[in-house]
Amino acid sequence: MDPQLDFVVAIPARLAASRLPDKPLRPLGGEPLVLHVARRALAAGAREVWLATDHARVADALAGVAGVRVAMTSPDHASGTDRLAECASIAGWDDATVVVNLQGDEPFAPASGIAEVARTLAASGASMATLAEPIADAQALFDPNTVKLVRAASGDALYFSRAPLPWPRDAFAHDRGVLPGGGHWLRHIGIYAYRAGFLRAFARMPPGRLERVESLEQLRALEAGHRIAVALAPEPFPPGVDTPEDLARAQARLAGGRA
């Protein structure tokens, strides 16, 4: 890891989840899901790793894990970003601190990607940074649960959408089952970096019109005129765990030695 790269990782993890109750505590390879995420954060070279949770049972899952601190946050937060803003106050980070938001359901997030999003923020001067990776098949492009993004030549995000963007007009006029050549399609990876000062400001912003339409929180920043720098992930980001089916796939992945 780059010794000059100074950042912290915060993991928002609330106990309740509509599609997978008690998600942070679900066993994966015999250990709580959130423990796998914390290990990924520790491996990335962060100066500090914090768990931001609303429940003592989640905090207890990481009790005794060296290098992980816990911020007990309000159960009333509407999003993980709001939870991290409270964590920033509890941790006492100054406005310039680079904070990586690593979702609590990403047990296979590569350490290189966690560091890369922090590096991208620091190098770009943008308000936020995130990661993406190429989409290889039409099924993923048309899946509304796969968030797509379009970026400018500068690397900044132009837009995020659940819709298939960009739309290859001529190719899809003939066949929507196969992606044409060119590699223009990107899947958004839901990891973010921001300075603690912007994190606090972002949490205070009212939801934007585009955010409400797409149910994508990052559009709040774009609609308000803030830059989001996008880097390609240095190695694949396996999907996170959001449903019982996702958890079963994660179990199979771990059992197959593909952690």
N, C-alpha and C positions, 0 to 999 in steps of 0.2 A: 504494500500500500504506500501511497505517496505521503512521506512524513510531513510535507508542507500543507497537506489538506486537513483542515480543522473543521470538524462538524459533529453534530450530535444526532442521534436517531431517537425518535419518539414513536411508540407503537400504541395507537388507539385500539382499545379492546373492551367493548361493552359486553356484559354477560348475555343480555337478551338479543336474540336475532330471530326474525320472523320465519326465515326459511330453514334455519338450523339452530334450534334452541341450545343455549349453553355452549355456543360455538367455540370460544377460546379454550374450553376445558375438555372438548371432545378428544378422546384418545387417538393418537396417531403413532403407530409403532409402540404402543404401551405408555406413551407420554402425552401430556396435554399439548394441544395444537399450538398454543401461544408460546410454549417453551421452545419449540422448533423455530418459531419466528425470532425469538430473542437471541437464539444462538446465531442465526444469520446476521443479525445486527451486530453482535459482538465480533463476528469474523470480519466485518467490513472495515474495522479500524476507527470506529467512532470514538471521539473523546469521552462521550457519555451516552449511555443507553437508558431510556426511560420507558416504562410501561404506564400509560394513562388509562385508567380503568375506573369503573363506577361500582365495583363490587369486590368485597374482601376475598371471595373465593378465587377470583382471577388473580388478585395480588398474591394469595397464598400459593398459587401454582408456580410462582417464580421465587418463592421464599428461599433464601440461601444460595441463589444463583449469583455468583460473583460478578460484579460489574453492572448489574441491572438495578436501577432505582425505580421506585413506584410513586406515582402521583395519583392520589385518590381524588377523582373528579366528580362533578355533579352527574346524577343519573338523568338529568333533564336536557342534556345537549342534543341538538337536532342532527349533528354530524360529527364525524371524527375530527374535522378541522376545528370546530368549536371546542371539542375536548382537548385538542392540542394547544389551543390558545390558553386555556386554563392551566395546562401543564407548563407552558412557558412561564407563566407567572409564578407557579409553585417552584419551578426550578431556578427562577431568578436569572434567566438568560437575558443578556443585553440585546438591543435591537439588531446588532450586526451578526449575531450568532446564526450560523447556517444550520437549519433544522431539516432533517429528512423525515418525512412522514411515511413510515413503513406500515402498511395495513396489517392488522393482527391476524389475517387469514392467508398470509403468504408464507407457508412453511418452507418453500423451495426457492425463495428469492435469492439469487446469487450475490455473494458478497461484492463481486466486481460491479454489479449493477447498482447496488446501494451506494458505493463510493462514486460511481460515474455520475449519478444524478446530482450529488453534492458538488462534484468537480464542474459540471456543466453550469450550475448556478453561479459558482464563483467566477468562472471564466467569461460568462455571457453578460453579466450586469443586468440580467432580466429580473423581474419581480418574482418569477417562479421558474422552476425547471422540472421536466418530466422525461420519461423514456418511451420509446416505441420500438416495434420490430415489424418486419415485413409480414404481410398476409399472403399466404401461398395458395389458398383455394377459395372458390366462389362461395362455398357454404359459410365460411367464416365472414366473408364480406357482407353477406346478406343477414347474418345473425345479429339481431338488435342488442343482444347481450355482449357482443364484441364491439367495443367502442373504437371507431375509426378516427384518424386525425389527418389533416392536411397541413403541411408546413411550407413556409416560404423558402426561397433559396438561401436566406440567412440562417435557416434552422429554426426560426421562431414558428410557433403554432399559428395557423390561420383560422382553423376551426376544428372542433371536435363534434362528432355526431354518431348516433346509433344507425344512421342510414348508410348505404354503400357509397362512400365518397373516396376519390372522385369517380364520376360515372362515365365509363367508356362507351360513349353513345353508339358508335358504329358497330363495335364488337358485340355489345349486348343487344343490338337490334337483331342480330342473327342467333346468338346463343348466350344465355345468361348462366349456363352451367359451368363455364370454363373461363378463367381469367386470361385475358390476352397478355402477350409479353410486355415487358416494360418495368414491372416491379414498382408501380406507383402507389401501392396500397399499404397503409400502415395501421397496425393494431396499437392502440394506446395501452400502455402498462401503467396501472394506477399507483405509481409511486411518485412523490413530489418532494421538491426541496424549495425552501424559501428562507429568507432572513426572518428572525423572530419578530422584528418590527412589522414586517409585511404580514406575517401570520396573524398577528393581533389585529391589524387593520382589516384584513380579509374577513376575519370572523365577525367584524362589526358591520360589514357591508350588507345591505339588504339583498335577498336573492334577485338575480336578474331575470329579464323576460326569457332570454334564450335558455337559461338554466332551468326555469320552470317548464319550458316546452320539452326539453330533451332529458330532464332529470340528470344533468351533468353539472356538478358544482363548479368545475374549472371554467365553465363558460361565464361565470360571474366575473372572473378576473378579465377575460378577453373583452366582454361587453363594456367593462369599465375602462378599457384602454390600456390595460397592463400587458406587458410582454410575458410570454411563456416560452422559454427555450426548450427545444426538444432534441435529445440525442438518441442515436440508435443504441439499443442495449448491447453491451459487449459480449454477452452470451445469452442463450435463451432463458426467458422467464416462464416457467411452467405456470399454468392457470392456478389461481387461488382456490380456496375452499369456501363455497357459499351455500351449498346444498348437500343433502345426504349422498347424492350421486358423486359430487365433487370429492367428498370425503372418501368414498369407496375407491375412486381413482387414485387419490393420494396414498391410500393404504397399499394399493397394488404397486404404485411407483416405488414406495419405500421398500416393500417386500422384494421388489426386483433389483434393489441396490442402486436405484437412480435418484438418490436423495440430492 
